Amino acid sequence: ACIEAWRSTAGDPPQTRFATVVHIIGVVRILPSPENAIATILNGNKDPEFSLTVAFVMADHDMLQLRPWLTDRWNTSGANKGMFAVALISYVGKNYPHASPRRNKPLVSIENLSTTLQFVLSLDAETMNGAVPTPSGKVVTLGESVKAIVDACLVRHPSLAEVIPNNSMTSNVGVPNNADSASNTQQQQQNQQQQQQQQ
């Protein structure tokens, strides 16, 4: 029922979805075994977007520490680690444009975005070099996807540069040597940001 309530908000604005998740968490907390219900929601694989959203909202309400939860989910994913990583980076890719500071009560906070980006940037090389299909049918590495998402997040939310101080951290993550165009785009974006800061 919780997942269905979440899915029914798919076309709604982020604030409506946020209110739905807060309501679901509130309902689950008054159940006879709230810990089991919350664990099922957080660790279930029926709807990764729902699990991630609940975790993010709970982290923003001091009910969960996001980084340890991400690490735990990663460690318990077994052979599905790549799928978890793809779900996580897809979630970030879908939601980063609407992220705002935690005090604004967003669906995805800048603070959780920062924690999640730090987590995915720490993934091992084998995972980062794993193939990820794209909607166009082109296959890229997870590292290429992570790099594109991190770059987009830094452009949209320049304050993240404080947490990811050297964007070159992502310059060699799973990216083949012929990725000059991506590097040029990244350099152009950095130059534009520097020019804006100087004005």
Rosetta blueprint (number, residue, H / E / L):
1 A L
2 C H
3 I H
4 E H
5 A H
6 W H
7 R H
8 S L
9 T L
10 A L
11 G L
12 D L
13 P L
14 P H
15 Q H
16 T H
17 R H
18 F H
19 A H
20 T H
21 V H
22 V H
23 H H
24 I H
25 I H
26 G H
27 V H
28 V H
29 R H
30 I L
31 L L
32 P L
33 S L
34 P H
35 E H
36 N H
37 A H
38 I H
39 A H
40 T H
41 I H
42 L H
43 N H
44 G L
45 N L
46 K L
47 D L
48 P H
49 E H
50 F H
51 S H
52 L H
53 T H
54 V H
55 A H
56 F H
57 V H
58 M H
59 A H
60 D H
61 H L
62 D L
63 M L
64 L L
65 Q L
66 L H
67 R H
68 P H
69 W H
70 L H
71 T H
72 D H
73 R H
74 W H
75 N H
76 T L
77 S L
78 G H
79 A H
80 N H
81 K H
82 G H
83 M H
84 F H
85 A H
86 V H
87 A H
88 L H
89 I H
90 S H
91 Y H
92 V H
93 G H
94 K H
95 N H
96 Y H
97 P H
98 H H
99 A L
100 S E
101 P L
102 R H
103 R H
104 N H
105 K L
106 P L
107 L L
108 V L
109 S E
110 I H
111 E H
112 N H
113 L H
114 S H
115 T H
116 T H
117 L H
118 Q H
119 F H
120 V H
121 L H
122 S L
123 L L
124 D L
125 A H
126 E H
127 T H
128 M H
129 N L
130 G L
131 A E
132 V E
133 P E
134 T L
135 P L
136 S L
137 G L
138 K L
139 V E
140 V E
141 T E
142 L H
143 G H
144 E H
145 S H
146 V H
147 K H
148 A H
149 I H
150 V H
151 D H
152 A H
153 C H
154 L H
155 V H
156 R H
157 H L
158 P H
159 S H
160 L H
161 A H
162 E H
163 V L
164 I L
165 P L
166 N L
167 N H
168 S H
169 M H
170 T H
171 S L
172 N L
173 V L
174 G L
175 V L
176 P L
177 N L
178 N L
179 A L
180 D H
181 S H
182 A H
183 S H
184 N H
185 T H
186 Q H
187 Q H
188 Q H
189 Q H
190 Q H
191 N H
192 Q H
193 Q H
194 Q H
195 Q H
196 Q H
197 Q H
198 Q H
199 Q L
